[in-house]
Amino acid sequence: MPDTHPSGTRIPETRIPEAQPPETQPNVFAPPLAAPVPRGMCTDCGISRTASPGDCGSACQFIKPDYPALEARVHGRSRDPAKQDELFFGPFQQMLRASLRPAIPGAQWTGITTRIAERLLETGAVDAVLTMAPDADDKWKPVPVIVTKPAGMAQVRGMRMGYAPLLALLEPARAAGHRRVAIIGIPCQVHALRALEQTLGFERLYVIGTPCSDNTTTANFHEFLGLLSDRPEAITYLEFRADYHVELRFDDGRVKAIPFLMLPLADLRPDFFPLTCRTCVDYTNSLADITVGYMGGTGEQWLIVRNARGAELVALLGTELQSGPPQDSGKRTGPVKGFMANVERAAGGLPLRRMPQWLRPIMGWLMPRIGPKGLEFARTRVEMKAIETVLHLRREKPRRMKAMVPAHVWALVAPYGLQPGPGEGDQG
């Protein structure tokens, strides 16, 4: 029978191989997972499916995160007030606009994340990579897998959408004897991993992070695809790009780019995105060794190298990686204020304001030309997420605000007139 996600959503069964002894495991192994322990404000990172579900209390990003302490332990320091961009993106040593040459066929963008993991396995730096593969019956549904050979990374390329209990793999990975491990995860998974890292017993741990702000169930994602195309089953690739377009690719080779302003977001149900994703305070995955995303990439990928281990991961790519400094142009204040006005309506239970249909193509043409680009585009999205966090949490879970909203988030929203109210925390 399908299990139930802590949010109450029924999760369809997943087709995975039967468990096999370590000596006969394939390159990509999907061990059977326990059902999640029901919890509120949960993205099913996988900890509740382990033998110690009580660890959620100290590990969960949505209970009482302590980013300064975790950043100091992982990176050797917390965010530096003298480096303004660390307020937005977390601690870092270097930021790059980069692409892989040659690109990996079938990978998202050029395949930097895939290739880093491949190189870790090729060089013997790790015994296994914990990541997501597509379900055998649904290419968009994530299945947590343990990859033990470089060739296995070809099976996990591309983007998935849905709840993904990645950290439920920690126990089977240890049971299989893996002591040097890389994990590819989104922020809520990485936060829980870092909170428990010192108890896991791995000899070596590399954390490759991807940005994330809005996840949903795989079933909901199919609903979204159905709004984008009259043949959603033919869509093989979807990516949000830094040029204000969503790129779709189809199984017949067609490519379609849809301006953000033309997306049918106002047609989605109010609960399409769970409250957890609407109140995430770590869009850029600040606790990863390296974050690989798109927001600051202006057509290429955006790498945030956060510590010495992240620099080691970049070095693994050698001359395969072409890189340069990120671009930075435009002004974010106008777009952020417009977004805030719409979120205030949504958080108040009012319908989103829809741009007149005749104006959307015009603005869709203008935004890539006059809107924020590169790092300013990334700052725009981070401020939007910070505003969304405060407004939705204030309306739906006000008692959680003091524990859930870090000081750096209050600093991000302050220029837009949002200040902590009584009992909501402070900026200290």
Beta strands, then each sheet from edge to edge (+ up, - down):
strand 1: 3-4
strand 2: 10-11
strand 3: 28-29
strand 4: 94-100
strand 5: 128-135
strand 6: 138-147
strand 7: 180-185
strand 8: 204-209
strand 9: 235-240
strand 10: 245-250
strand 11: 255-259
strand 12: 290-293
strand 13: 301-305
strand 14: 321-324
strand 15: 328-329
strand 16: 373-374
sheet 1: 1+ 2-
sheet 2: 3+ 6- 5+ 7+ 8+ 12+ 13- 4+ 14-
sheet 3: 9+ 10- 11+
sheet 4: 15+ 16-
end
